[in-house]
Amino acid sequence: MNKLLKKYHNFLSYTLYGTLASLINLLVFHILTENLNMFYLVSNVIAYVIAMIFTFITNKKYVFHSQFRSWSDTWQEFLSFVNIRLFSFILDTVIMFVGVHFIVDYPNLIKVIDLILVGILNYYFSKWFIFHTTEKISWRELKQKTLKKQQ
């Protein structure tokens, strides 16, 4: 049992914090569309950004355990995260638009389906492209290592 928990720790942590982010996303979306009568695509953007910030913080700290080395490195991780999530955001928006306009007029139901599909993709994007390489080497360090080998 412990082997399984260790093996799937990242995925289980990601699922927990991803579920919390999805609940934040859904709650903000619901409040903005249902209580404040905001257009669903605008609500979707706001909910997505809030959930994305929460997700970055929890993924960095609790899921992938990416250590804080400097504000510059953290900013670089955040920009990578946002760049990858830009694709997810476009997919999220397309699913919402198609789902609400062409399939069913229940934006909250479409949002739940959307969160599940995009959440699965985001796990793999985060693991492969953002936090997986916690031992990142800067170009300067790589150049210095290359020069040392040449000497």
N, C-alpha and C positions, 0 to 999 in steps of 0.2 A: 504493500500500500504506500509506504514512504517513497519507494522508487517511482511509482506512478505520480505521486504528488510533486516530487522533484522534477521529473521529466516534463510534466505539463504545468509547472508553476507559472511560467510566463503567460501561457494561454488562459489559465484559470484566473490569474490576476487581471489580465486584459479583459476577460469576460466580465468580471465583477465591476471594474471601473468603467468599462464600456457600457454596461447596463446602467450604471449611475449616470453616465454622460447622456445615454439615450433617454433616460427619464427626465433629465434636465432639459434636453432638446424638446421632447414631447410636451413637457409641462409649459415651457416658455411658448412653444408653438400654439398650444391650446389656449393659453391665457390671451395671447395676442390676437388670435383669430376669433375665438368665441366670446371673450369678455370685452376686448377692446375693438372688436370688429375691424381689425387690420386685414388687408388683402393677404391671402394665404402665402403668396410667393415672398412678400416682404417679411412676413412672420417667419417664414422658413429661413431666410437669410440671417435674421437676428438670432433665432434659436440655434442655427448651425454655428455661428461665430462664438456664441457663449459656450456651447458644448465643446467646441474645438479647443478653446483656451483651457477649459477644465481638463480635457483629454490630454493635452500636451503636458500639463503639470503632473498629472497622475501617471502618465506613461513614462515620463522622464524619471520621476522619483520612485514609483512603486512597482512598475511593471518591468521595465527594461533596465532599471538601476543605473542609468547613465549619470556618472558622477559630475558634479559641478567643478569645472576646472577654471573657468573664467566667464565673465559676462559675454565676451566675444564668442566663445565656443557655444554658450547657451543660445545666444542670438543666432548663430549659424544653424544650430539644431532646430530652433524655432522656424527659421526661414525654410529649411528643408522640409520640415513638418507641414508648413503652410503650402509650399509648392506641391507636395504630394497630395495634400488634402484639397487642393484646388480641383484636381481631377475628381475626387470624391464629391466635392460640392457641386460640380457640373452634373455628375451622375445623379446626385440627390435631387437637384432641381428638375432634371429631365423626368425622373421617376414621379415626382410630385405633379408636374405639369400634365404628363400623359395620364397618370392615374386619376387625377381629379377631373380632367376635361374629357377623357375618352373612355374610361373604364367605369368609375363609380364616383358619385358626388359625396363621398365621405372622407374629407381630408385627414381626419385623425387615423382612420384605418389605413389609408395609403401611407401616412407618415410612419406607422408601426412597421409595415412591410418594407418601406424604404430604409428605416433604421437597421433592420436585420440584414438586408442585402449589403448596404454600404458598410455596416460594422464588420462584416466578415472580410470584405476587401481591405478595409483600413487596417485590420490586424496584420495582414500579410505585407501591406505597404510599409507600415511602421517597423515591422520586424526586419524586412529586407533592406529598406532604404534609409531609415532614419536612426534608430537606436541600436540596431544589431551590431554595428561596428563601433563599439564604445572605445576601442583602442585606435582611434583615428590618428593618422599621421598627417601633420600639416606639410604643405609643399616645402616649406623652409627646412623642416626636420628631414624630409626625404632627400633634399638636396645636400644637406650636411652629411647624412649617412653615405650618400653616393661619393661625395668628395673624400671622405675618410677612407673609403674602400679603394679609391684610386691612388691614394698616397702610399 
